[in-house]
Amino acid sequence: MGVVDDAIALRNKLISEEGTAVPEEFSGISKTKIAEVLQRIDRKTPDMVDAVFSLLDTRSNWFSKAPIGTAFKDGAATAHVGAHIGILQRGQNTKLDREGRDYWLKPLWEKGGRSTGPIEKPC
């Protein structure tokens, strides 16, 4: 199974077990808060909000070769972030186009948004 099939299976499992594929918050941070911060740095788009939200996901990852005990946020590749957005968050049966990363990931890199360790809840 590929990333898309894995994400669809995960979405179906989460909805069955928890009633939703994604919670209202990850690490105590909502999409509303993410949108407010991105607005301040002139980078707010729906795709950017969803990309940042996916990178806060502390649930166990679903990468085929991930070390046991790691979370989604610990090493999501572009394809995984695209699948998280398209399939888990938006309920589609496809991931965001990889080429779109220039619009939903690259602006974060340009602003210095690279993970350097565990994400802490802001004050």
C-alpha positions as CSV (number, residue, x, y, z in Angstrom):
1,M,0.0,0.0,0.0
2,G,1.1,3.5,-0.7
3,V,0.8,6.7,1.3
4,V,-2.6,7.5,-0.1
5,D,-4.0,4.0,0.7
6,D,-2.4,4.1,4.2
7,A,-3.9,7.5,4.9
8,I,-7.4,6.4,3.7
9,A,-7.2,3.3,5.9
10,L,-6.1,5.4,8.9
11,R,-8.9,8.0,8.3
12,N,-11.5,5.2,8.2
13,K,-10.1,3.6,11.4
14,L,-10.0,6.9,13.3
15,I,-13.5,7.9,12.3
16,S,-14.7,4.5,13.3
17,E,-12.9,4.5,16.6
18,E,-12.9,8.2,17.6
19,G,-15.7,9.8,15.4
20,T,-13.2,12.1,13.6
21,A,-10.0,11.8,11.7
22,V,-8.4,14.8,13.4
23,P,-9.1,16.5,16.7
24,E,-9.8,20.2,17.1
25,E,-6.3,20.8,18.4
26,F,-2.8,19.2,18.3
27,S,-0.4,20.0,21.1
28,G,-3.1,22.4,22.5
29,I,-3.0,24.5,19.3
30,S,-6.0,25.0,17.0
31,K,-6.2,25.9,13.4
32,T,-7.6,29.3,14.5
33,K,-4.4,30.0,16.4
34,I,-2.2,28.9,13.5
35,A,-4.2,31.2,11.2
36,E,-3.7,34.1,13.5
37,V,0.1,33.5,13.7
38,L,0.4,33.0,9.9
39,Q,-1.6,36.2,9.3
40,R,0.9,38.1,11.4
41,I,3.8,37.0,9.1
42,D,1.7,37.4,5.9
43,R,1.7,33.7,5.1
44,K,-1.9,32.7,5.9
45,T,-3.5,30.4,3.3
46,P,-5.8,27.4,3.9
47,D,-3.0,25.1,2.7
48,M,-0.4,26.7,5.0
49,V,-2.8,26.5,8.0
50,D,-3.4,22.8,7.3
51,A,0.3,22.1,6.7
52,V,1.3,23.6,10.1
53,F,-1.6,21.8,11.8
54,S,-0.4,18.5,10.4
55,L,3.1,19.1,11.7
56,L,1.7,19.4,15.2
57,D,0.3,15.8,15.0
58,T,1.7,13.9,18.0
59,R,-0.1,10.7,17.3
60,S,1.8,7.6,16.2
61,N,3.0,7.9,12.7
62,W,2.0,5.7,9.8
63,F,5.1,5.7,7.7
64,S,6.1,2.2,6.6
65,K,9.7,2.5,7.8
66,A,9.3,4.8,10.9
67,P,11.0,3.9,14.1
68,I,8.6,2.5,16.7
69,G,7.3,5.1,19.1
70,T,7.8,8.1,16.9
71,A,5.0,10.6,16.1
72,F,3.8,11.9,12.7
73,K,5.5,15.3,13.4
74,D,8.8,13.5,14.0
75,G,9.6,13.0,10.3
76,A,6.7,13.6,8.0
77,A,7.8,13.7,4.3
78,T,6.1,16.0,1.8
79,A,3.9,13.2,0.6
80,H,2.8,12.5,4.2
81,V,2.0,16.1,4.9
82,G,0.0,16.2,1.6
83,A,-1.9,13.1,2.6
84,H,-2.6,14.4,6.1
85,I,-4.1,17.6,4.6
86,G,-6.0,16.0,1.7
87,I,-7.2,12.8,3.3
88,L,-7.2,13.2,7.1
89,Q,-8.1,16.8,7.4
90,R,-10.2,17.4,4.3
91,G,-11.8,14.0,3.8
92,Q,-10.8,13.6,0.2
93,N,-9.4,10.4,-1.3
94,T,-6.2,12.0,-2.6
95,K,-3.3,14.0,-1.1
96,L,-2.3,17.5,-2.0
97,D,-0.2,17.6,-5.1
98,R,3.6,17.3,-4.3
99,E,4.3,20.2,-6.6
100,G,2.1,22.4,-4.4
101,R,4.7,22.1,-1.6
102,D,6.2,25.4,-2.9
103,Y,2.9,27.0,-1.6
104,W,2.3,25.1,1.6
105,L,5.8,24.2,2.9
106,K,8.4,26.3,1.2
107,P,7.1,29.6,2.7
108,L,7.6,28.0,6.2
109,W,11.2,27.1,5.3
110,E,11.8,30.6,4.1
111,K,10.6,32.0,7.5
112,G,12.8,29.5,9.4
113,G,10.1,27.0,10.2
114,R,12.1,23.9,10.6
115,S,11.6,21.4,13.4
116,T,14.4,21.2,15.8
117,G,12.8,19.1,18.5
118,P,9.6,18.6,20.4
119,I,7.0,21.3,19.8
120,E,6.0,23.0,23.0
121,K,2.7,24.8,23.6
122,P,3.2,28.6,23.3
123,C,2.5,30.8,26.2
